[in-house]
Amino acid sequence: MSKEIFIFIASVLLIMPILSVFGDISLPTQLVLSAPFIILLGIPHGAIDNVLYIRGASLKQTHFIAIYLLIIAINILLWVIFPVAAYVLFLVISAYHFGQSQFSHYFKTQKLVHQLTNLLWGVSILSALTLFNLTEMKTVMSDYSEFSVFNSVHHTSGLTVIFGISTLLTLGSLVWLTASKAITLEAFFMEVLILALIFLAFYLMPVIIGFTLYFVILHSFKVLGEEYRFLKLAKEVKSRVAFVKLLTPFSILSFFGMGVVFALIHFDILAMSYGYCLLIIISSITLPHVFVMNKFYKLLFKTNFYQ
């Protein structure tokens, strides 16, 4: 059992009694409790995209940043013109990204069956998160008019079908990978256990807290660890302190940018709720980050990082 899984299980067991004492926790309170962990661990795991992408590539850093910002701008424009399409795109690329990081250490290449497993696993957990917390999410949508356009996406019967099919296909894919010896039997049972634990956390906990536990512990911790080990092997960094220093500049820039946008909302210069704005920001950062991580994992396979 990895340390991330152990921490995840321990966190669920520690938090559940606390939640039972305090009862329902409002969305603003959930955000306040979760924000420090997302800020300190979630955002930094994508703060060295520039370092990871240009390594081994004939691309100047200024060109990379320009392309990165262009993708962000295009995504923001998509949110303005076609918000539902932008939201669905965000969910799909996030699903693939979560699955890719979950299974990255098993495969030496990214065959179609591996990519399909990545997507199915991600769709399974995101549909579970939405389905298990649908009442809470619909309350948010009714309180903030911007979210009402997503009602068609959050339909109970549709989500139930998507969750059921994606979960069954994920399990079927894991069985096939085990039978073809792409993963061991022990790995199969561990992945089933992890999936069940994520479902349990999403079912028992409020939506933001449940997702934060998964995102910070099982996703960001793992990715940060891979980034650190890779850069250390490549002699880009010599210690964890040096790695943190490498993460710091763009992390601070991200925090500053978010602060400026939220200030515009606070002073009524930007007519938008904080939650909707945060969704657009996260979506816009995620889109180029997924492309970077896809190249990063290809580089890991090429250098036999997991052997």
Backbone bond lengths (Angstrom), bond angles and torsions (degrees), N, CA, C in turn:
res aa  C-N    CA-C-N  psi(-1)  N-CA   C-N-CA  omega(-1)  CA-C   N-CA-C  phi
1 M - - - 1.466 - - 1.531 109.79 -
2 S 1.328 116.24 128.67 1.462 120.07 -179.34 1.522 110.30 -74.03
3 K 1.329 115.39 162.42 1.462 119.76 -179.58 1.529 111.39 -66.90
4 E 1.357 116.79 -30.93 1.467 119.57 178.05 1.523 111.09 -63.37
5 I 1.334 116.37 -43.38 1.466 120.29 -179.97 1.525 110.25 -66.31
6 F 1.333 116.11 -41.71 1.469 119.95 178.44 1.525 110.91 -60.58
7 I 1.338 116.85 -45.53 1.470 120.97 179.56 1.523 110.46 -63.98
8 F 1.333 116.69 -38.79 1.465 120.87 179.40 1.528 110.65 -62.56
9 I 1.329 116.62 -48.75 1.468 120.80 179.67 1.525 110.45 -61.62
10 A 1.328 116.57 -45.53 1.468 120.82 179.79 1.523 111.08 -61.55
11 S 1.328 116.82 -39.93 1.468 120.94 -179.66 1.517 111.25 -65.05
12 V 1.332 116.33 -43.50 1.470 120.19 178.49 1.525 110.32 -61.23
13 L 1.340 116.55 -45.51 1.468 120.80 -178.56 1.531 112.08 -66.24
14 L 1.326 117.09 -32.43 1.466 120.67 179.71 1.526 112.41 -78.54
15 I 1.324 116.23 -37.35 1.464 120.38 -174.64 1.526 112.47 -79.02
16 M 1.316 117.68 -34.12 1.465 120.51 -176.02 1.531 113.21 -56.81
17 P 1.349 120.49 -47.52 1.476 119.38 177.44 1.524 112.61 -60.95
18 I 1.328 116.85 -35.29 1.468 120.61 178.91 1.522 110.39 -65.31
19 L 1.328 116.08 -43.18 1.466 120.40 179.65 1.525 111.49 -65.13
20 S 1.340 116.22 -35.36 1.467 119.57 179.83 1.522 111.63 -67.07
21 V 1.330 116.51 -28.28 1.470 120.94 178.65 1.522 111.01 -75.87
22 F 1.330 116.42 -44.44 1.467 120.81 -175.15 1.527 113.23 -85.84
23 G 1.330 117.61 -14.30 1.458 120.19 178.77 1.516 111.73 72.35
24 D 1.339 115.97 -148.17 1.461 120.75 -178.68 1.528 110.92 -64.03
25 I 1.318 115.57 135.96 1.461 121.55 178.69 1.520 108.14 -113.92
26 S 1.309 116.74 127.21 1.462 120.98 -177.49 1.523 110.55 -65.00
27 L 1.330 115.38 157.77 1.461 120.19 -179.43 1.533 112.30 -61.01
28 P 1.346 119.24 -44.06 1.474 118.76 177.14 1.528 112.85 -58.50
29 T 1.345 116.82 -39.08 1.467 120.07 178.46 1.523 110.82 -66.76
30 Q 1.332 116.67 -40.12 1.461 120.50 176.47 1.525 111.09 -59.34
31 L 1.333 115.61 -42.16 1.463 120.19 -179.90 1.526 111.23 -64.59
32 V 1.333 116.10 -40.92 1.467 120.60 179.25 1.528 110.52 -63.53
33 L 1.342 116.61 -41.41 1.462 120.99 -179.17 1.530 112.04 -70.99
34 S 1.326 116.13 -35.13 1.465 120.48 -174.32 1.520 113.43 -88.16
35 A 1.333 116.59 -29.17 1.468 120.72 -173.34 1.528 114.22 -54.43
36 P 1.350 119.45 -44.69 1.480 118.48 -179.12 1.525 113.40 -58.44
37 F 1.333 116.81 -38.02 1.464 120.23 -179.12 1.526 111.23 -71.83
38 I 1.328 116.06 -40.07 1.462 119.91 178.38 1.525 110.29 -66.99
39 I 1.339 116.27 -40.44 1.463 120.88 -179.45 1.529 111.22 -67.15
40 L 1.335 116.80 -43.93 1.461 120.73 -174.88 1.528 113.43 -79.03
41 L 1.338 117.35 -27.57 1.462 119.83 -175.21 1.525 113.55 -123.54
42 G 1.330 116.69 -37.45 1.459 119.91 -176.51 1.513 113.13 -70.13
43 I 1.325 116.82 -53.98 1.466 120.93 -178.19 1.530 112.25 -65.92
44 P 1.344 119.66 -44.71 1.474 119.23 -178.68 1.524 114.96 -59.24
45 H 1.339 118.78 -24.83 1.469 118.23 -177.32 1.524 111.96 -67.17
46 G 1.345 116.65 -13.32 1.461 119.91 174.43 1.514 113.03 -112.00
47 A 1.338 116.24 12.19 1.470 120.44 -173.39 1.523 113.78 -83.64
48 I 1.327 117.35 -4.87 1.466 119.32 177.72 1.523 110.38 -120.03
49 D 1.318 116.47 30.42 1.465 120.47 177.23 1.524 110.64 -56.20
50 N 1.333 116.07 -37.63 1.467 119.98 179.99 1.528 111.68 -63.23
51 V 1.321 116.42 -40.31 1.469 121.12 -179.84 1.528 110.56 -68.05
52 L 1.326 116.49 -43.07 1.463 121.31 -176.42 1.519 111.93 -69.87
53 Y 1.325 117.05 -40.85 1.469 119.78 -172.84 1.522 112.25 -74.12
54 I 1.320 117.02 -43.70 1.466 118.65 -173.95 1.526 112.24 -78.37
55 R 1.337 116.47 -8.31 1.468 118.23 178.05 1.529 109.29 -69.29
56 G 1.309 116.58 119.14 1.455 121.17 -179.20 1.516 113.34 79.43
57 A 1.329 117.60 6.58 1.463 121.23 179.95 1.527 109.81 -116.94
58 S 1.326 115.53 145.90 1.469 120.23 179.38 1.525 109.38 -87.52
59 L 1.320 115.19 65.27 1.462 120.95 -177.81 1.520 108.99 -139.25
60 K 1.318 115.52 126.15 1.456 119.69 178.44 1.521 110.36 -71.42
61 Q 1.326 115.49 152.36 1.457 119.92 -177.85 1.529 111.95 -62.21
62 T 1.323 116.90 -37.76 1.467 119.60 178.93 1.524 111.34 -63.91
63 H 1.331 116.52 -38.45 1.463 120.68 178.13 1.528 110.30 -67.35
64 F 1.329 115.56 -41.18 1.466 119.38 178.69 1.524 110.78 -60.54
65 I 1.324 116.93 -47.58 1.465 121.07 -178.90 1.522 110.72 -62.39
66 A 1.348 116.72 -39.46 1.466 120.69 178.93 1.528 110.95 -62.53
67 I 1.333 116.57 -44.88 1.470 120.81 178.63 1.527 110.46 -65.57
68 Y 1.314 116.46 -41.59 1.469 122.78 179.25 1.526 110.17 -58.13
69 L 1.337 116.09 -47.91 1.468 121.12 -179.66 1.522 111.40 -67.98
70 L 1.335 116.89 -33.59 1.466 120.57 178.06 1.527 110.77 -64.51
71 I 1.336 116.58 -42.59 1.470 120.53 177.82 1.526 110.27 -62.59
72 I 1.329 116.53 -41.40 1.467 120.72 177.34 1.522 110.65 -61.07
73 A 1.335 116.46 -44.41 1.469 121.08 -179.29 1.526 111.50 -63.51
74 I 1.333 116.58 -41.71 1.465 120.65 178.81 1.525 110.34 -63.70
75 N 1.321 116.09 -40.43 1.469 119.72 179.65 1.527 111.66 -65.91
76 I 1.338 116.92 -40.38 1.468 120.39 176.76 1.522 110.25 -62.23
77 L 1.332 116.50 -41.41 1.469 120.94 177.73 1.527 110.60 -61.77
78 L 1.328 116.67 -39.32 1.466 120.62 177.44 1.523 110.66 -62.47
79 W 1.332 117.21 -39.25 1.465 121.16 177.00 1.525 111.46 -62.66
80 V 1.315 116.56 -35.89 1.465 120.74 -179.13 1.525 111.02 -71.49
81 I 1.347 116.57 -41.51 1.467 120.70 -174.26 1.526 111.95 -88.25
82 F 1.333 116.73 -48.14 1.473 121.77 -177.02 1.532 109.70 -128.47
83 P 1.319 118.81 76.53 1.469 121.00 -174.76 1.528 114.23 -61.00
84 V 1.330 117.69 -37.77 1.467 119.88 -179.24 1.527 110.23 -66.17
85 A 1.332 116.44 -43.98 1.469 120.53 178.07 1.525 110.52 -62.02
86 A 1.329 116.86 -40.55 1.466 121.05 178.86 1.523 110.75 -64.43
87 Y 1.322 116.68 -39.10 1.466 121.72 -179.88 1.526 111.04 -66.71
88 V 1.330 116.40 -45.09 1.465 120.72 179.35 1.529 110.29 -64.61
89 L 1.334 116.54 -41.83 1.466 120.59 177.24 1.524 110.53 -59.60
90 F 1.310 116.37 -43.05 1.466 121.74 178.49 1.523 110.91 -59.60
91 L 1.330 117.05 -44.82 1.462 120.78 -179.49 1.523 111.44 -64.70
92 V 1.338 116.60 -41.69 1.466 120.73 -177.36 1.526 111.18 -67.17
93 I 1.338 117.18 -48.04 1.470 118.89 -178.50 1.527 111.01 -68.88
94 S 1.337 116.73 -32.28 1.467 119.97 176.38 1.521 110.18 -66.75
95 A 1.340 116.15 -41.61 1.461 120.72 178.77 1.524 110.57 -59.11
96 Y 1.324 116.17 -47.26 1.468 119.71 -179.85 1.530 111.04 -64.02
97 H 1.314 116.05 -42.50 1.471 121.00 -178.91 1.525 111.62 -62.72
98 F 1.332 116.80 -43.39 1.466 120.37 178.99 1.524 110.90 -63.85
99 G 1.335 116.26 -42.87 1.456 119.79 178.74 1.515 112.29 -66.20
100 Q 1.325 116.23 -40.03 1.462 120.31 179.93 1.526 111.56 -62.03
101 S 1.321 116.56 -43.05 1.466 119.34 179.08 1.528 111.50 -69.25
102 Q 1.333 116.86 -30.22 1.455 120.69 -179.52 1.530 112.06 -69.01
103 F 1.341 116.56 -38.14 1.464 120.67 -173.41 1.525 113.46 -108.09
104 S 1.318 117.47 7.31 1.467 120.55 -172.87 1.525 113.16 -57.83
105 H 1.319 117.52 -34.56 1.464 120.48 -174.02 1.527 113.81 -81.51
106 Y 1.341 117.41 -3.64 1.461 119.68 -178.68 1.526 113.06 -90.56
107 F 1.327 117.17 -32.53 1.457 120.59 -167.54 1.530 112.03 -110.88
108 K 1.336 115.79 139.33 1.465 120.91 177.05 1.523 111.08 -84.36
109 T 1.309 116.42 -21.47 1.467 122.22 177.54 1.522 107.93 -134.91
110 Q 1.327 115.33 173.10 1.463 120.07 177.83 1.525 109.39 -114.91
111 K 1.337 115.66 78.34 1.452 120.36 176.25 1.527 109.42 -73.48
112 L 1.331 115.18 169.07 1.460 120.30 -177.32 1.520 111.74 -58.65
113 V 1.336 117.47 -40.69 1.462 120.50 -179.67 1.527 110.91 -65.17
114 H 1.317 116.97 -33.88 1.464 120.53 177.35 1.526 110.46 -68.55
115 Q 1.330 116.39 -44.28 1.462 121.01 179.50 1.522 110.71 -64.60
116 L 1.334 115.92 -38.21 1.465 120.23 178.12 1.525 110.59 -65.55
117 T 1.325 116.83 -40.31 1.468 121.01 176.89 1.521 110.72 -61.80
118 N 1.329 116.28 -42.51 1.468 120.70 176.88 1.522 111.08 -55.53
119 L 1.330 115.47 -50.33 1.464 120.65 -176.52 1.524 111.34 -65.83
120 L 1.329 116.97 -45.88 1.466 120.77 -177.96 1.525 111.28 -62.48
121 W 1.324 116.82 -42.74 1.466 120.80 179.50 1.518 110.26 -61.74
122 G 1.321 116.46 -45.20 1.462 120.36 179.71 1.513 112.85 -64.83
123 V 1.332 116.54 -42.05 1.469 120.51 177.43 1.522 109.96 -62.73
124 S 1.323 116.42 -39.04 1.462 120.91 -179.64 1.525 111.74 -60.53
125 I 1.338 117.32 -48.22 1.472 118.35 -176.53 1.529 111.72 -73.79
126 L 1.335 118.05 -35.50 1.467 119.58 -179.85 1.524 111.51 -71.60
127 S 1.333 116.97 -37.06 1.467 119.16 176.37 1.523 110.24 -68.77
128 A 1.342 117.21 -34.04 1.468 120.75 176.08 1.520 110.52 -64.93
129 L 1.327 116.30 -44.44 1.466 120.85 178.82 1.523 110.93 -57.55
130 T 1.317 116.37 -44.67 1.467 121.01 -178.66 1.520 111.40 -71.37
131 L 1.324 116.60 -46.82 1.463 121.13 -176.23 1.524 111.85 -64.17
132 F 1.318 117.32 -43.88 1.462 121.38 -177.21 1.528 112.92 -72.05
133 N 1.325 116.56 -17.09 1.470 120.69 -178.38 1.525 111.35 -123.75
134 L 1.327 115.37 29.12 1.463 120.05 -172.93 1.522 112.40 -64.00
135 T 1.321 117.19 -39.85 1.469 120.38 179.43 1.521 110.87 -60.94
136 E 1.320 116.00 -44.80 1.464 121.12 178.93 1.527 111.20 -63.52
137 M 1.329 116.32 -41.13 1.456 120.25 -178.25 1.527 111.61 -70.65
138 K 1.327 116.99 -35.99 1.462 119.96 177.94 1.524 111.12 -68.31
139 T 1.324 116.85 -31.20 1.467 120.26 175.35 1.523 110.40 -63.27
140 V 1.330 115.65 -42.37 1.467 120.62 177.68 1.521 110.26 -62.25
141 M 1.319 116.17 -42.84 1.464 120.58 -178.91 1.522 112.25 -64.64
142 S 1.320 115.74 -34.50 1.465 118.93 178.90 1.528 111.60 -74.91
143 D 1.336 116.95 -27.17 1.469 120.91 -179.89 1.524 112.61 -80.40
144 Y 1.330 116.48 -28.44 1.467 120.79 -177.74 1.527 109.01 -123.25
145 S 1.313 116.23 117.35 1.463 121.76 -172.37 1.527 112.84 -62.16
146 E 1.352 117.82 -30.12 1.469 119.58 -177.56 1.531 111.80 -60.86
147 F 1.336 115.85 -32.80 1.459 120.03 -176.07 1.531 113.07 -78.81
148 S 1.313 117.35 -11.91 1.469 120.35 -175.98 1.523 112.22 -63.41
149 V 1.338 117.79 -24.29 1.469 120.51 -179.26 1.525 111.78 -67.82
150 F 1.337 117.00 -15.31 1.463 120.55 -177.96 1.527 113.00 -94.36
151 N 1.328 116.88 7.28 1.466 120.11 -179.19 1.524 111.98 -58.08
152 S 1.330 116.38 -37.43 1.466 119.94 -178.55 1.528 111.54 -66.52
153 V 1.329 116.79 -28.55 1.467 121.09 179.66 1.523 110.59 -76.72
154 H 1.334 116.21 -32.00 1.461 121.30 -176.05 1.520 111.72 -99.32
155 H 1.315 116.38 48.57 1.464 121.25 177.94 1.524 109.03 -87.41
156 T 1.330 116.53 130.97 1.471 121.01 -172.52 1.520 112.96 -56.47
157 S 1.329 117.27 -50.36 1.464 120.11 -176.55 1.527 111.22 -64.79
158 G 1.335 116.12 -40.66 1.461 119.69 179.21 1.519 112.06 -64.48
159 L 1.325 116.26 -43.27 1.464 120.62 178.81 1.522 111.79 -64.52
160 T 1.344 115.67 -37.85 1.467 120.10 178.81 1.522 110.84 -62.14
161 V 1.327 115.84 -43.65 1.468 120.76 178.99 1.529 110.60 -64.62
162 I 1.337 116.45 -46.49 1.467 120.72 -179.58 1.524 110.65 -61.87
163 F 1.330 116.39 -44.10 1.463 120.16 179.57 1.526 110.95 -62.75
164 G 1.334 116.50 -47.19 1.463 120.41 -178.03 1.518 112.59 -62.86
165 I 1.329 116.35 -47.77 1.464 120.39 -177.51 1.527 111.12 -67.42
166 S 1.333 116.97 -46.46 1.470 119.63 -177.74 1.528 111.65 -64.43
167 T 1.333 116.77 -36.45 1.466 119.88 179.40 1.524 111.09 -69.13
168 L 1.331 116.57 -44.56 1.467 120.29 178.18 1.526 111.33 -62.53
169 L 1.332 116.27 -42.73 1.463 119.87 179.53 1.528 111.39 -68.51
170 T 1.333 116.71 -34.08 1.466 120.08 176.02 1.525 110.45 -63.20
171 L 1.327 115.98 -47.25 1.467 120.15 178.47 1.526 110.86 -63.43
172 G 1.338 116.14 -40.80 1.461 120.09 177.49 1.521 111.92 -62.69
173 S 1.314 115.83 -40.50 1.462 120.60 178.14 1.524 111.10 -64.43
174 L 1.335 116.41 -40.64 1.467 120.32 178.00 1.527 111.28 -64.62
175 V 1.334 116.28 -38.26 1.469 120.57 176.75 1.526 109.83 -62.71
176 W 1.333 116.32 -45.03 1.469 121.09 -179.90 1.522 110.82 -62.83
177 L 1.326 116.71 -42.96 1.465 120.78 179.52 1.524 111.28 -64.86
178 T 1.336 116.25 -34.93 1.468 120.52 177.36 1.522 110.78 -69.66
179 A 1.335 115.77 -44.10 1.467 120.45 179.99 1.528 111.90 -63.86
180 S 1.330 116.08 -33.69 1.470 120.32 179.77 1.530 112.16 -88.52
181 K 1.354 115.30 6.66 1.468 123.20 177.02 1.535 113.68 63.69
182 A 1.328 115.98 24.12 1.467 119.90 173.87 1.528 109.94 -74.42
183 I 1.349 115.73 -31.13 1.461 121.23 172.55 1.525 108.09 -132.76
184 T 1.310 116.83 157.05 1.461 121.11 -179.11 1.530 110.41 -81.14
185 L 1.326 114.98 165.56 1.464 119.85 177.54 1.526 110.25 -63.50
186 E 1.323 116.34 -37.69 1.467 120.49 177.38 1.529 110.84 -62.11
187 A 1.330 116.31 -41.82 1.466 120.83 178.76 1.525 110.64 -65.17
188 F 1.331 116.57 -37.26 1.464 120.75 178.26 1.525 110.65 -59.22
189 F 1.324 116.45 -50.83 1.468 119.82 -178.81 1.530 111.33 -65.57
190 M 1.325 117.25 -34.99 1.463 120.41 178.07 1.527 110.59 -65.38
191 E 1.331 117.35 -41.62 1.465 120.58 179.63 1.527 111.44 -67.56
192 V 1.310 117.17 -37.38 1.469 120.41 176.06 1.523 109.87 -64.65
193 L 1.335 116.54 -41.60 1.468 121.04 177.85 1.529 110.87 -61.97
194 I 1.334 117.04 -45.48 1.465 120.81 179.77 1.519 110.66 -60.73
195 L 1.328 116.45 -44.82 1.465 120.84 179.66 1.526 110.48 -60.47
196 A 1.339 116.50 -43.67 1.466 120.86 179.27 1.528 111.23 -64.30
197 L 1.327 117.08 -39.45 1.470 120.92 179.36 1.527 111.34 -65.97
198 I 1.323 116.49 -39.42 1.466 120.22 177.46 1.522 110.08 -64.22
199 F 1.328 116.57 -45.46 1.472 120.28 177.28 1.524 110.67 -57.95
200 L 1.332 116.11 -44.15 1.467 121.02 -178.76 1.526 110.77 -61.98
201 A 1.325 116.62 -44.31 1.468 120.61 179.41 1.521 110.97 -62.94
202 F 1.333 116.81 -43.16 1.465 120.92 -179.91 1.529 111.42 -66.40
203 Y 1.338 115.96 -33.65 1.467 120.24 -177.68 1.529 111.49 -75.81
204 L 1.318 116.83 -39.77 1.465 121.02 -173.47 1.526 113.60 -87.52
205 M 1.315 117.36 -23.34 1.463 120.33 -171.85 1.524 112.48 -109.09
206 P 1.331 116.82 157.54 1.464 120.55 172.94 1.526 109.86 -58.95
207 V 1.311 116.58 154.08 1.464 122.02 -168.46 1.528 113.32 -58.29
208 I 1.322 118.65 -47.43 1.468 120.69 -176.17 1.525 111.40 -69.97
209 I 1.331 116.73 -41.49 1.471 120.43 -179.08 1.526 110.57 -67.02
210 G 1.327 116.79 -43.97 1.459 120.68 178.93 1.518 111.96 -60.98
211 F 1.335 116.06 -45.83 1.460 119.24 -179.88 1.523 111.30 -66.83
212 T 1.328 117.19 -39.11 1.465 120.48 -179.91 1.522 111.27 -60.87
213 L 1.334 116.64 -41.39 1.468 119.98 177.82 1.525 110.70 -58.48
214 Y 1.341 116.00 -46.96 1.468 118.95 178.66 1.525 111.02 -64.91
215 F 1.330 115.89 -51.55 1.463 121.16 -172.09 1.527 112.27 -62.30
216 V 1.318 116.17 -42.59 1.464 119.92 -176.58 1.527 111.54 -77.49
217 I 1.337 116.82 -48.18 1.468 120.18 -171.38 1.528 112.70 -82.98
218 L 1.329 116.91 -52.80 1.464 119.81 -174.09 1.522 113.20 -84.02
219 H 1.342 117.23 -24.96 1.468 119.24 -178.74 1.529 112.07 -101.98
220 S 1.328 116.99 -63.75 1.470 120.49 -173.07 1.527 112.52 -64.29
221 F 1.341 117.17 -43.76 1.467 120.40 177.26 1.531 111.01 -54.38
222 K 1.325 115.39 -46.85 1.464 120.81 -176.98 1.526 111.11 -64.18
223 V 1.330 115.84 -46.84 1.465 120.02 -178.38 1.528 111.07 -65.49
224 L 1.326 116.82 -43.73 1.464 120.09 177.65 1.531 111.25 -59.31
225 G 1.330 116.03 -40.09 1.462 120.18 178.01 1.516 111.92 -63.25
226 E 1.337 116.87 -42.45 1.467 120.95 178.43 1.525 110.84 -64.98
227 E 1.327 115.89 -42.82 1.467 119.77 179.44 1.527 111.14 -62.18
228 Y 1.327 115.75 -44.67 1.468 120.03 -178.84 1.529 111.38 -63.44
229 R 1.329 116.70 -47.52 1.467 119.69 -177.95 1.530 111.31 -64.53
230 F 1.327 115.91 -38.99 1.467 119.60 179.61 1.530 110.96 -64.58
231 L 1.324 116.69 -47.96 1.463 120.60 -178.38 1.527 111.65 -68.00
232 K 1.321 116.07 -30.43 1.470 119.15 176.99 1.529 110.52 -70.30
233 L 1.336 116.60 -41.84 1.465 120.23 176.53 1.525 111.18 -64.14
234 A 1.336 115.29 -34.28 1.470 120.33 179.38 1.521 112.02 -82.39
235 K 1.345 115.71 1.18 1.471 122.76 179.48 1.530 112.96 61.88
236 E 1.347 115.61 28.42 1.469 120.93 173.69 1.529 109.97 -79.86
237 V 1.331 115.59 -32.99 1.463 121.22 176.17 1.528 108.11 -133.66
238 K 1.327 115.85 153.77 1.463 120.32 -178.84 1.524 113.05 -110.09
239 S 1.336 116.59 -16.86 1.463 119.93 -176.53 1.519 109.92 -152.49
240 R 1.333 115.77 170.32 1.461 120.42 177.23 1.528 111.17 -64.62
241 V 1.321 116.16 -34.04 1.469 119.99 178.08 1.522 110.18 -62.80
242 A 1.330 116.49 -43.43 1.462 120.71 178.31 1.528 110.83 -64.61
243 F 1.328 116.09 -35.93 1.465 120.89 178.37 1.525 110.66 -65.47
244 V 1.328 116.69 -43.99 1.468 121.08 177.81 1.524 110.50 -61.77
245 K 1.326 116.82 -40.13 1.465 120.60 177.83 1.524 110.90 -62.45
246 L 1.329 116.11 -35.72 1.462 120.62 178.65 1.527 111.25 -68.09
247 L 1.330 115.91 -34.91 1.465 121.08 179.29 1.526 112.87 -73.30
248 T 1.319 116.14 -26.68 1.466 121.14 -166.93 1.527 116.22 -63.07
249 P 1.346 120.64 -48.41 1.472 119.70 -173.33 1.522 114.51 -55.74
250 F 1.335 117.74 -52.81 1.457 119.59 -177.20 1.530 111.97 -75.92
251 S 1.332 117.01 -23.94 1.470 119.24 173.25 1.523 109.56 -64.38
252 I 1.331 116.01 -47.87 1.466 120.77 179.17 1.523 110.47 -62.73
253 L 1.332 116.52 -40.69 1.467 120.50 178.69 1.529 110.73 -61.68
254 S 1.335 116.61 -39.81 1.469 120.70 177.72 1.521 111.04 -64.75
255 F 1.337 116.52 -44.86 1.467 120.48 178.98 1.529 110.43 -61.32
256 F 1.332 116.29 -42.63 1.463 120.88 -179.45 1.526 110.52 -63.78
257 G 1.334 116.22 -44.17 1.461 120.17 179.49 1.516 112.25 -61.35
258 M 1.339 116.37 -43.56 1.460 120.44 177.52 1.521 110.78 -64.04
259 G 1.333 116.32 -38.92 1.462 120.29 178.45 1.514 112.09 -62.28
260 V 1.331 116.51 -40.87 1.470 120.90 179.00 1.524 110.58 -63.75
261 V 1.329 116.29 -45.10 1.468 120.35 -179.50 1.527 110.70 -63.49
262 F 1.331 116.91 -43.85 1.466 120.23 179.10 1.525 111.34 -65.80
263 A 1.331 116.96 -32.14 1.466 120.46 176.16 1.526 110.31 -65.81
264 L 1.321 116.52 -38.78 1.466 120.57 177.53 1.527 110.89 -62.54
265 I 1.329 116.11 -36.80 1.469 120.07 176.82 1.523 110.03 -69.50
266 H 1.315 116.08 -43.77 1.471 121.01 -178.00 1.524 111.78 -59.46
267 F 1.325 116.75 -38.79 1.464 120.75 -178.35 1.530 112.47 -93.72
268 D 1.349 115.64 17.12 1.469 122.56 175.24 1.526 113.29 60.28
269 I 1.307 117.08 24.71 1.461 120.49 174.48 1.526 109.81 -82.73
270 L 1.326 115.36 -33.59 1.460 122.03 176.52 1.519 108.08 -113.83
271 A 1.335 116.28 115.39 1.466 121.25 -176.04 1.526 110.20 -85.63
272 M 1.325 115.30 88.31 1.459 120.73 -176.65 1.523 108.44 -163.73
273 S 1.326 116.88 147.93 1.461 119.39 177.26 1.527 109.69 -75.64
274 Y 1.325 116.00 154.79 1.463 120.61 -179.91 1.534 111.10 -60.61
275 G 1.329 116.26 -41.58 1.455 120.44 -177.82 1.515 112.85 -63.87
276 Y 1.330 116.68 -44.13 1.463 121.07 -179.48 1.526 110.22 -67.08
277 C 1.320 115.53 -40.31 1.464 120.59 177.73 1.525 110.74 -62.87
278 L 1.331 116.51 -42.19 1.463 120.97 179.14 1.524 110.89 -62.66
279 L 1.332 116.63 -38.76 1.462 121.40 178.05 1.526 110.53 -61.30
280 I 1.327 116.62 -44.11 1.466 120.90 179.40 1.526 110.63 -65.07
281 I 1.326 116.46 -42.38 1.470 120.52 179.87 1.525 110.88 -61.97
282 I 1.331 116.43 -48.82 1.469 120.66 -179.32 1.522 110.71 -61.92
283 S 1.331 116.03 -43.34 1.462 120.78 178.78 1.522 111.20 -61.00
284 S 1.320 116.33 -43.80 1.468 121.10 -176.09 1.522 112.08 -69.83
285 I 1.321 117.06 -32.08 1.463 120.68 176.51 1.528 110.66 -76.31
286 T 1.322 115.82 -35.22 1.464 121.03 -176.93 1.520 112.44 -65.62
287 L 1.336 117.31 -39.63 1.467 120.68 -173.85 1.530 112.51 -57.17
288 P 1.331 120.39 -56.36 1.469 118.13 178.05 1.531 112.84 -68.45
289 H 1.330 116.83 -30.32 1.468 120.82 179.85 1.528 111.34 -61.18
290 V 1.326 116.81 -37.92 1.465 120.76 -179.75 1.527 110.69 -64.04
291 F 1.325 117.45 -40.83 1.469 120.76 177.75 1.532 110.81 -63.81
292 V 1.324 115.77 -40.52 1.466 120.42 179.01 1.527 110.51 -63.46
293 M 1.335 116.39 -46.36 1.458 120.02 -177.94 1.522 111.53 -67.39
294 N 1.324 117.01 -31.87 1.461 119.95 177.09 1.531 109.81 -62.79
295 K 1.325 116.71 -42.57 1.466 121.18 176.76 1.535 110.34 -68.37
296 F 1.315 116.58 -37.49 1.461 121.06 179.78 1.524 110.79 -61.52
297 Y 1.334 117.00 -44.52 1.463 119.64 -179.47 1.528 111.24 -67.83
298 K 1.322 116.88 -34.79 1.466 119.44 175.18 1.524 110.15 -62.53
299 L 1.324 116.23 -38.26 1.462 121.21 177.99 1.529 110.89 -66.36
300 L 1.341 115.97 -37.88 1.469 119.69 177.47 1.524 110.82 -64.11
301 F 1.343 116.67 -42.02 1.466 120.31 178.47 1.537 110.02 -64.01
302 K 1.329 115.61 -41.64 1.466 121.10 -177.05 1.520 111.66 -64.29
303 T 1.313 116.75 -36.10 1.472 121.42 -177.83 1.528 112.94 -92.77
304 N 1.353 116.33 7.99 1.474 121.15 -179.32 1.527 111.95 55.02
305 F 1.311 115.90 41.97 1.464 122.49 -175.20 1.520 111.92 -60.85
306 Y 1.329 117.57 -36.63 1.464 121.20 -172.96 1.530 113.15 -87.88
307 Q 1.305 117.88 -1.62 1.465 119.25 -179.24 1.527 111.41 -85.40
